[in-house]
Amino acid sequence: MEQLRLCHNENEVMQVVSNAGYSATPNEAKEILALMTLLTGGLRELTLEELSQVTGGAA
C-alpha cells in the first residue's frame, strides 16, 4: 500500500503491482493511481513533469 501511495504515474503503479505478483492493464493502473490520490487526500509530491504541467512550463 505504501509503495502504491508513492507512485507518480501508471508505469510505476504497474511495476508495484507486478512486484506483488499481480498484473494490471494501463487503464487499471490509471484507476489505481486515481484511487490512491483520492485516498491520500490528493496530497503527494509532484514530479517535475507534473509541476511543469500545472504551472504551464514555468517549473
VENVEN-V844619 format. One record per residue. RES is the residue in one letter. PHI is phi as a letter, one per 20 degrees, with the letter a starting at -180 (999 if undefined). PSI is psi as a letter, one per 40 degrees, with the letter a starting at -180 (999 if undefined). Layout:
BEGIN
[[RES/PHI/PSI] [RES/PHI/PSI]]
END
This chain:
BEGIN
[[M/999/d] [E/f/d] [Q/f/d] [L/f/d] [R/f/d] [L/e/e] [C/f/i] [H/d/e] [N/b/i] [E/f/d] [N/f/d] [E/f/d] [V/f/d] [M/f/d] [Q/f/d] [V/f/d] [V/f/d] [S/f/d] [N/f/d] [A/e/e] [G/n/e] [Y/c/i] [S/c/i] [A/b/i] [T/f/i] [P/g/d] [N/f/d] [E/f/d] [A/f/d] [K/f/d] [E/f/d] [I/f/d] [L/f/d] [A/f/d] [L/f/d] [M/f/d] [T/f/d] [L/f/d] [L/f/d] [T/e/e] [G/m/e] [G/m/e] [L/d/h] [R/a/i] [E/f/i] [L/e/i] [T/f/i] [L/g/d] [E/f/d] [E/f/d] [L/f/d] [S/f/d] [Q/f/d] [V/f/d] [T/e/e] [G/m/f] [G/n/e] [A/e/f] [A/f/999]]
END
